Amino acid sequence: MHEQSKAAKRRIADAAFVTRYMAGEALDIGAGPDGLARHVGVFPRLAAVREWDLPDGDAQYLSGLADASFDLVHANHCLQHVVDPRVALSHWIRVTRPGGHLVITVPDEDMYERGQWPSRANADHKWSFTAFKAESWAPKSVNLLDLAREFGGLVELERLQVVRDFFRPELPGDQTMGPVAECAIEFVLRRRPEPVAAPLLHDAATRSLIPPTGRNRLQACRQGLMLLDSQDGKVGRLLETYGEYAEAAVALFAQVLQPGDIAVDAGAGIGSLAVALARLVGPQGAVHAFEPQPQVHRTLVANAALNALDHLTCWNAALGEAPGTIAPPRMSPDARPGHGGVADAARVAHIPVMTIDGLELPRCRLIKADVAGMEAFVLRGAAATIARHRPLLYLEADAAGTVAALLQVIAELRYAAYWHVVPYVQPGNFYARPVEFCRGIAAANILAAPPGFTVNGLPPVRSAEWRADLRPAAA
């Protein structure tokens, strides 16, 4: 018997569930074959249920779901399967409306794993859970009271209950496989109408998850685990300081990408946006990320592996107008450049130059290019792909003197161009820190769309200078 059905039988006798918690529009994370939608008629205030399971994307990030979308976020025995429960809970809270509830159940480690790790009953369990105890026997245990405290600025803890109905400690094995026994912890959170002064994440989560290894740091960021270079003066420092980079671009991608899409990221760097793209298209889609700098490419590969994104293909190559090779300038290991630039003129070994057309993609929804003024060459090498699939183009337009040539290529494609100016970091950043570093700094990009595609809310490109186009007209 499935755990959701057992929980429903218990909850219908509890007035708080019937009248308060199970109400409004719900998101059921990890619904499976026994989802909450089967019980809409049981809870009279439950209006509708959106199910979220593996085909929809990673439950840890809920990529593509807007903030404050649901009155109820329900997750029955799902949190133990995610890579990082703290990151997952932050996103589950994110999509909950102020005043709404989160109802979450997890297996109790002392009734389910019973002193054995890894779990013998379910090898996919990445974490075990306890309601509260001073010390756990498990090497990967989450104390739920501590977890709730970490998010105390955003939520109130309404209920924390060990559910041991029909559990018999003298019997061996997994008793949840039977028709009646529950071996769970259930906790209910209410999202505060307004945040109060409290950290979003525990201090430990904003520090490197590994001992510093030279310049390398490993951070739990908004889009996932990110290995970064602490000496990178741009993206690396932003991720280390705020846990995110250019989230307004990710929000735009979420509006245009769907599971199963294919995207290309030219100039992917360490993968700060490629990881987000891969989450949006899901395992049934694909992202091809290109990074010519060998040391940066190694970090890009590491970030794909750390986030288990097998459909994110990382190419140590440049994209251009025609196949060939280049010898890019080498980044100095002792300088603090942004990874979009170089530090000295020494050359590395020859790196392949590929074309997007050479990938022979079966479909393509988005081409993103951030290649230091070489975006026009990338598009010329994608002419056949663009003609065949008519993808959206998201192009950096910061490099002085190159925007005019880029606009000429866009016009030749008969695409319409719109400005999308993205702040490096937002005030409501993942680490909830005041924005000091990079405050007010933004990157100018162009979203180019084929005929028939409607773009709402973005100003059209009228010149090669975004500041002039976005300047308010004189009265």
N, C-alpha and C positions, 0 to 999 in steps of 0.2 A: 504493500500500500504506500502511496506517495506521501511525502511529509506535508504538503500543502493541504491535502484533504484531512489529515489528522489535525492540523492546526485549525482549520476551519470549524471542525466539530467542537473543538475546545473554545474557540473565540465567540461563537454565536451565543454562548451562555454568559458572555462578559459584556455588560452595557457599554463600557468604554470603546470596545471594538465596534459594536453595532451602531452607536450613535456618533462617535467622534473620529476614530482612527480610519475606519474603512469607509471613506466618504469622498465624493467628488471624482475628479479625473485621476486615474492611477497609472503608474508605470510599474510593471511587474518584471523585475530584473532576474534573468535566469528562469524564465517561466517553465520551460520544458513541457512535457506532456500533461502535467497536472497544474496548469497555471491558475492564477487568480481569476481569470475571465470565466472559468467554469463555475465560480461561486458568486457572480454578480447578483443573482436573484436572492441569495442568502442574506446579503447585506443591503438593506433597502436604500441606504444613502450612497452606495457606490454607483456612480453614473456610467463610467466607461473605463476600460482597461487597455492600455497599450503594452503589448508584450515585447520584451527585449531578450533575445537569445543569440547564440553564436552567429547566425547569418546576419544579424544586425550590426555586429562589431564587438569590440572589446568592452566588457561590462565595467572595466576599471575606469574608462574615460567617457563613455556615452557620447562619443564624437558625433556631432550633428544635431544633438538635442539642445535646444535653447535653454538659457537660464530661466528658473522659476516657471517651469512648464506644467507641473503636476501638483495636485493637492495631496497625493499620497505616493510615496515611493516604497515599494514592497520588494523585499529580496529574501527569499526563503532558501537557506542553505546554498548561498552563492558566494559570500564574502571569503570563504576559505579557499576558493579556487583562484582568486586574483593574485597578481604578483605583489602588489603593495596595498594592504587594506586601508592604510591612511589616505593614500592618493584616491582610492576608490570612494571612500566615504566622503571626501571633499567634493567629488563630482556628483555623488548622489544627493548631497545637500544642495549643491549648485542648482540642480534641476527641480528642486522642491520649492513651491511657492511659500512666501512668508506666511506663517500661521499653519502651514501644512505639516504632515507627519511622515516620518520614516519608520516603517515596521520591518525589522530585520531579525532573522533567526540564523543561528550558527550552531554547529555541533559542540557539545560540552566535551572537552578533552578527557575528563575523568570518567565519562560514561561511553564515549565513542572510541577514542584511541586507546584509553586505558593503559597509559604508561608506555606505549609503543610508538616509536617514530622512526621512519616515515609510517604513515597510517597504513595498517594492514587492510582495513576495510575499503579504503578509496585512495589509490596511489596518486590521484590528482590533487589531493589536499595539500596546499602549500603552507597553511598555517593551522595551528590549533588554537582553541579559545577557552578562556575561563572568565567567569563573572568577576571574581575578585579573589586573589590569594597572594600572599607575600612572595612566593617563589614557585615557579612551575618546573615540572620535570622535563617539559618539552623544550627543544632547542629553538623552535619558532612558534612561540606562544604569544597571543595578544590578550592582555587584560582589558576587558571591555569597559570597566569603570575608568581606567586610565585613558582609553581611547576616546570615550565621551568627554572627558575633561579637556582633552586637547582641542576640541571643537566647541568649547563652552561659550565662546563669543558669538557663535552662530546658531546654536541649538540649545534647547533645554532637554534634560534627560527626564522623561516622564515615567519610564518603566524599565526595570532590569530584573528579569525573572529567570531562574533556573527551572526548566520544564522537565520533570522526570516522571511524567504520568506513565504508569504501567512498566516502568523500568525495574528489572530485577537484577541486583548486583551479583547474585550467585550464579546467574546464567552466563556462559561464555558467548563470544561472537558479537556480531552486529545486530542488535535488537531492533534497529530501525527498519530492518527488512521485514519485520512482522507487521501485522495489521493494526496494532494499537500503541506500541511503545514509542514515546518521544524521548530523545536524549539530547536536548537542545537548551540553548540560552536564547531568550527573546528580549530584545530591547527596542524601546520606542522613543524616538526623538521628535521634538517639535521645533521647527525652524522659527527662530525669533522674528517678530515683525520688523525689528531693527537690530543690527549687530551691536553688541556691547564690547567694551574694551577687554579683549582677550585674544591670545595668539590663535591664528588659524591652525598652525601646525606646531608641534612640539619643537623646541629649539634644535634637538638632535636631527630633525628632518631637514633643516635648512643648512646643515653642515655636510661635508663630504661623508659618504657612506663607507668609504675605504680610507685607511691611513694615507695621507698625502704621499704620492709616488712621483717624485720630481714635480712636474708641472700639472700632472693629472689630478682631477677631482671627479668624484661620482656623486651627482645630485639627484634627489627625487624632485622632478620638475612637473609643471602642469601637464605636459604632453608625455611624460614617462621618465624613466631613468635616463640620465644624460651624462656620458663621460665628456669632460670638457678640459680645455687648457686654461689654467688659472692665469696665464700670462697673455691670453688673448684679450686685447683691450676693448673688444666690442661684444660679440655674441657670447663668448665664454664668460665675460664678467657680468653680463646681464643675467645669464642663467644662474650663475653662482650667487648673485645678489638678490634677484627677484624671482627666480624659478620659472622664468618665461621669457619669450622674445617674440615681438611682432604678432601678438595674439589677434589683432584686428585683421591681419591677413588670413589667419587660420579661420576666423569667423566667416570671412568671404568665401574661402574654399568650401566650408561646410554648407554654404547655400547652393553651390553648383555641382558638388561631387556626390555621388551615390555609391553604395556598395556594388562592386563589380566594375567600376570605371578603371581606366588606365590613365596615368599621369606621368609626365616627364619633369624632372627637376634638374635644370642645368645650373651648375654652380651651387651644389647642395651644401658645401661646407661640412660641418660635423653632423648635419642632419636635423638641425633645430626645426625646420619646416618639413623636411622629407618624412620624418617620423609621424608628424601630424597628418600629412597627406596619406601615408600608408594606413593609418587608423581609419581615415574617412572612407577609403575605397574598400577596406576589409580584405580578408584572405582570398575572396573570390575575384578581387581586382589585382592591380599591379602598379608599382611605382618604379620608374627607372631614374636613379639619382646619379649624377655625374659630378665628380670632383677630381681635378687634375693634380692637385698638390698631394704627393704620396703620404706625408705625415698626417694631413687632414683627412685624407681618404681612409686611413687606418682607423681613425676615430669614428668616422661615418659607419664603417663596417661594424665596429664595436657597438655602436648605438643601435644598429639594426638587430644585432644579436641579443643585446641586453633586453630589448623589448619584444623579442620573439617574433619579429616581423619578417617571416620568410619570403613574403611577396614584395619586399623592398630590395631591389637589385642595385648594388653599389658598383659603379664603374669608375676605375681609376683612369679617366680619360676626359678630354675636353670635347665639347660639341662645337661644330663649325659648319662652314658652307660646303666643304668637300673633305673627304678622308685624307689623312696625312699624319704627320707627327709634329710636335712642338717640343721645345726645351724650355719650360716655364722657369722664371726666376725662383730661386729657392728662398724659403722663409727662414730667417735667422733664428736659431734656437734661443738666442739671448735677448732678442728685442721684444717689444710689446705691441706688435701690429694687430689690427683687426684681421681675422682670417680671410677677409675679402681682398686684402692687399698683400704686398711682399715687403721683405725687409732688406734684402741686398740683391746684388746683380749676379751672384753665383748661380750656375745653372745645374739643374738636376738631369737625370737621364731622360732621353726622349720619351714623351708621353703620346699615346695615340690621340689623334683627332678623329672623331666619329661624326656621323650625321644622324639626325632623328629619322630621316627616311631610311637609313641603313638598318634601323631596328625592325622595319616591316611590321609595325604594330597592327593587330587586327582591329583595334579601335583606339581612340584617344579623345579624352574629354578635356584635358588641361595640359598646356605647356607653360611651365614657369621657368624664367631665365633671369639669373642674377649673376652676370659674367663680366662685370667691370667695363661696360661700354661695348661689348661684343655681341649684344643681343640681336642685332640685325643679321649678323653672320649665322647665328643659330637658326633664325627663321628662314633664311635662304636655304639652309641645309634641311629644312623640314617642309619644303614647298609641296611635295607630293602628299605627305601626311596631312598637311593642312587642307589641301584641295579635296582629299578623299574623306576626311573625318570632320572637318570644320571645328576643331577644338577651340576652347577659350584660350587666350594668351595672357599671361600675367608677367609683365616685363619691368625690370628695374629701369628707372628713367632719371637717375641721379647724376650720371657721369656727364660732365660738361662737354658740350660740343658733339655729343653722339645722339642726342634725342631727335634731331632733325632727320638724320639718316634712318633712325628707327621708325619714325612716323611715315617716311616715304615707303618703307617696306609694308607697313600696315595698310597704307592707302592702296598699294598695288594688290594686296590681298582682298581689297574691298571690305575691310573690317572697320567697325566704328571704334574709336578710342576714348577712354574715360580715365580720369585721374583717380587714383586710390592712394592717398597719403596716409601712411601708417606710423603711429608713434612707436618707438622702440619698446616702450614699457608703459603699462597703464596703471593708474592710481590703485585700482583694485587688483594688484598683482598677486601671484600665487603664494608668496611668502608674507603678504599683507604688510609690506614695508613702505615707509614714506619714500617717494621717488625723489632721489637726489642726483645720483649718477644718471646721465642721459635724460634728465628732465627737459621736456619741451623739444627733444630732437626727434625728427621723423624721417622716414624714407619715402621718396616719391616713386610710385609705380604706375604703370599703365595697364588697365584691363582692356584688352581688345576683344571685341565680340563679332561674330559673323552676322550677316544680314538675317533678320528674323528673330534674333535673340534680344529680349527686352532687358535693359539694365535700368534699375530704379535707384535713385538717390545719389548717383555718382556724377560729378560734373564732367561734361565733355571736354576733350582736349582741343584747344583752339590755337595753341602756340607750343613752342618747345620749352617754355618756362612755366612750371606749375604755379609758382608764386604769383605770376602775373595773371594766370587764368583764374586763380582762386581769390584774387583780391576783390573785395566788394566794389561794385560799380559806384562811381561818384554820384551823389544825389543831384 
